[in-house]
Amino acid sequence: MPEPGPRMNGFSLGELCWLFCCPPCPSRIAAKLAFLPPEPTYSIHTDANGVNSLHLSERADWQYSQRELDAVEVFSTRSSRGNQVGCMFVRCAPSSRYTLLFSHGNAVDLGQMCSFYIGLGSRINCNVFSYDYSGYGASTGKPSEKNLYADIEAAWQVLRNKYGVTPENTILYGQSIGTVPTIDLAARYECAAVILHSPLMSGLRVAFPDTRKTYCFDVFPRPRDPLVLCLQLHNSPACRTWLSIRCPSYRTGL
């Protein structure tokens, strides 16, 4: 990273050149803006019988007992782009109908999220399946927009084929950068519901929040004609009127 100088929108001229010109490739720009993989906080150990176990570092900040840790299933699968994708299945409610397919934020890995998944699943009576993006945790490769889509596709297929969780019982949950693969998957497959937590408007707006126009070189662009799923709780006449003005193609029904 270049030394900081006079700043514009929080960036020095040197930082802007490094960001947009080294190289001037949208996918590389997106990676610099959006991906902050931490040093791995966990590892997957396989014993002589082929059984995997989760080993956490102190930075994972584990908040439960060994019994809960032993119940967390971890393994790797391969994406269509050839990367190993670390996966985690947390059985918080074995009799629950629904499973969350959780795509986490840009600066954490599965080790740091594991305690949160147990707490979340226990509170809402739902199992949680999650995965690490390429270049995060136990996943190989480098983080990129294309790898995001391949990573969540690999997780989706494992959830269906290994655990038998059907699309109508799968809730897609995306947080921060995780909303990008979540929306991509939701556009291609039916599911029970989609939850977007702190979604991104576009890659360029991560660095420049006041950007109003979507440029041709932007990444993670906002759809021009979005599909809006409105919770029934807010399906009031006022809500429908607002949505009909802002998003003419909206539909409700959750």
C-alpha positions in Angstrom: 0.0 0.0 0.0 1.5 3.4 -0.9 2.3 6.1 1.6 -0.7 8.4 2.3 -0.7 12.0 1.0 -3.4 14.6 0.4 -6.7 12.8 0.7 -9.9 12.7 -1.3 -13.0 10.9 0.0 -10.7 9.4 2.6 -8.1 8.2 0.0 -4.8 9.7 -0.9 -3.8 10.1 -4.6 -1.3 7.2 -4.2 -4.0 5.0 -2.7 -6.4 5.8 -5.5 -3.7 5.0 -8.1 -3.0 1.7 -6.3 -6.7 0.9 -6.0 -7.8 1.7 -9.6 -4.6 1.4 -11.7 -2.6 -1.6 -10.4 -4.1 -3.2 -12.4 -7.1 -1.4 -13.8 -9.3 -4.5 -13.7 -12.8 -4.4 -12.1 -12.4 -7.8 -10.4 -9.1 -6.8 -8.8 -10.5 -3.4 -7.7 -13.4 -5.2 -6.1 -11.0 -7.5 -4.2 -9.0 -4.6 -2.8 -12.2 -2.8 -1.7 -14.3 -5.7 -0.5 -12.2 -8.6 0.8 -10.3 -8.4 4.1 -9.6 -12.1 4.9 -8.2 -12.5 8.5 -5.5 -14.9 9.4 -7.3 -18.2 9.8 -8.8 -18.8 13.2 -9.5 -22.5 12.8 -8.3 -25.7 11.1 -9.9 -28.9 10.1 -8.2 -32.1 11.5 -9.0 -35.5 10.1 -8.3 -38.6 12.2 -7.3 -42.1 11.0 -10.9 -43.0 10.6 -11.6 -40.1 8.3 -13.6 -38.1 10.9 -13.1 -34.4 10.8 -12.9 -32.2 13.9 -12.8 -28.4 14.4 -9.8 -26.8 16.1 -10.1 -23.1 17.0 -7.4 -20.6 17.8 -7.7 -18.1 20.7 -8.7 -15.4 18.2 -11.9 -17.4 17.4 -13.2 -16.3 20.8 -15.1 -19.6 21.4 -18.0 -19.0 24.0 -19.3 -22.5 24.6 -18.1 -25.9 25.9 -16.3 -28.7 24.3 -19.7 -30.5 23.9 -21.0 -27.8 21.6 -17.7 -27.7 19.7 -17.8 -31.5 19.1 -21.3 -31.1 17.6 -20.1 -28.7 14.9 -19.5 -30.5 11.6 -16.6 -29.2 9.4 -15.3 -30.4 6.0 -14.2 -29.1 2.6 -15.8 -29.4 -0.8 -14.6 -28.3 -4.2 -16.1 -25.5 -6.2 -16.6 -25.4 -9.9 -13.5 -23.1 -10.1 -11.3 -25.7 -8.5 -11.0 -24.2 -5.0 -11.4 -26.1 -1.7 -14.3 -24.5 0.2 -14.4 -24.9 4.0 -17.9 -25.7 5.2 -19.6 -25.8 8.6 -22.9 -27.3 9.7 -24.2 -26.3 13.1 -27.1 -28.4 14.3 -28.8 -26.1 16.7 -32.3 -27.6 16.3 -32.3 -31.1 14.8 -36.1 -31.2 14.5 -36.3 -27.8 12.9 -37.8 -27.5 9.4 -35.5 -24.7 8.3 -31.7 -24.3 7.7 -30.0 -21.0 7.2 -27.4 -20.9 4.4 -25.3 -18.1 5.9 -22.8 -16.0 3.9 -20.7 -14.0 6.4 -19.1 -10.6 6.2 -15.8 -9.7 4.6 -13.4 -9.6 7.6 -14.2 -12.9 9.4 -14.0 -16.6 8.9 -15.9 -19.6 10.1 -13.9 -19.9 13.3 -14.9 -16.4 14.4 -18.5 -16.9 13.4 -19.0 -20.3 15.0 -20.1 -19.1 18.4 -22.5 -16.6 16.7 -24.0 -19.4 14.6 -24.8 -21.5 17.7 -26.4 -18.5 19.5 -28.4 -17.5 16.5 -29.6 -21.0 15.6 -30.6 -21.7 19.2 -32.6 -18.4 19.5 -34.5 -18.9 16.3 -34.8 -22.7 16.4 -33.0 -23.2 13.1 -29.9 -25.1 11.9 -27.1 -23.1 10.3 -24.9 -24.0 7.4 -22.1 -21.7 6.4 -18.9 -21.7 4.3 -15.7 -19.7 3.8 -15.0 -17.7 0.7 -12.0 -18.6 -1.4 -8.9 -17.3 0.4 -10.7 -17.3 3.8 -10.1 -19.8 6.6 -9.6 -23.3 5.3 -10.7 -22.3 1.8 -8.0 -22.2 -0.9 -7.6 -19.8 -3.8 -8.1 -16.0 -3.7 -11.2 -14.0 -3.0 -12.9 -12.6 -6.1 -16.4 -11.9 -7.4 -16.4 -15.0 -9.6 -15.2 -17.2 -6.8 -17.9 -15.8 -4.5 -20.6 -17.2 -6.9 -18.8 -20.5 -7.2 -18.3 -20.8 -3.5 -22.0 -20.4 -2.6 -23.0 -22.7 -5.4 -20.7 -25.4 -3.9 -22.2 -24.8 -0.5 -25.8 -25.0 -1.9 -25.1 -28.3 -3.6 -23.6 -29.8 -0.4 -26.5 -28.7 1.6 -28.9 -30.4 -0.8 -27.0 -33.5 -1.6 -25.1 -34.3 1.6 -27.7 -33.2 4.1 -30.9 -33.5 2.1 -32.1 -30.0 2.9 -34.6 -29.0 0.2 -34.8 -25.5 -1.4 -38.2 -24.8 0.2 -36.6 -25.4 3.7 -33.5 -23.3 3.0 -33.3 -19.6 4.0 -30.5 -17.6 2.4 -28.9 -15.2 4.8 -26.2 -12.7 3.5 -24.3 -10.2 5.6 -22.3 -7.4 4.1 -20.2 -8.8 1.2 -22.2 -12.0 1.8 -25.3 -10.4 0.3 -23.5 -10.5 -3.1 -23.4 -14.3 -3.5 -26.8 -14.6 -1.7 -28.6 -12.5 -4.2 -26.8 -14.3 -7.1 -28.0 -17.7 -5.8 -31.5 -16.4 -5.0 -31.8 -15.2 -8.7 -31.0 -18.8 -9.9 -32.8 -21.0 -7.4 -36.1 -21.0 -5.4 -35.7 -20.9 -1.7 -37.8 -20.4 1.4 -36.7 -16.8 2.1 -33.9 -14.3 1.6 -32.4 -12.1 4.3 -30.0 -9.3 3.4 -28.1 -7.9 6.4 -26.3 -4.6 5.6 -26.3 -5.2 1.8 -23.9 -3.5 -0.6 -25.2 -1.1 -3.2 -22.2 -1.7 -5.5 -18.5 -2.2 -5.3 -17.6 1.4 -6.1 -20.0 2.7 -3.4 -18.0 0.7 -0.8 -15.2 3.3 -1.2 -17.3 6.2 -2.3 -20.7 6.1 -0.5 -21.9 9.3 -2.1 -21.7 7.9 -5.7 -25.1 8.3 -7.3 -24.4 6.8 -10.8 -23.7 3.2 -11.6 -20.7 3.1 -13.9 -20.0 0.4 -16.5 -16.8 -0.6 -14.7 -18.4 -0.9 -11.3 -18.7 -4.4 -9.7 -21.5 -5.9 -7.7 -23.8 -3.4 -9.5 -27.2 -2.6 -8.2 -30.0 -4.1 -10.4 -31.9 -1.5 -12.4 -35.2 -3.3 -12.0 -35.0 -5.1 -8.7 -37.2 -7.9 -7.3 -38.3 -6.8 -3.9 -39.6 -9.3 -1.3 -41.7 -7.5 1.2 -42.4 -9.0 4.7 -46.1 -9.5 5.2 -45.9 -7.4 8.4 -45.2 -4.3 6.2 -47.5 -5.3 3.4 -49.7 -2.3 4.1 -51.3 0.0 1.5 -48.6 2.7 2.2 -45.9 0.1 1.7 -47.4 -1.1 -1.5 -47.8 2.4 -2.8 -44.1 3.3 -2.0 -42.9 0.1 -3.6 -45.0 0.6 -6.7 -43.3 4.0 -7.3 -39.7 3.0 -6.4 -39.8 -0.6 -7.8 -42.6 -1.1 -10.3 -41.9 -4.9 -10.6 -42.0 -5.6 -6.9 -43.9 -8.6 -5.5 -44.8 -9.5 -1.9 -45.6 -12.7 -0.1 -43.1 -13.6 2.7 
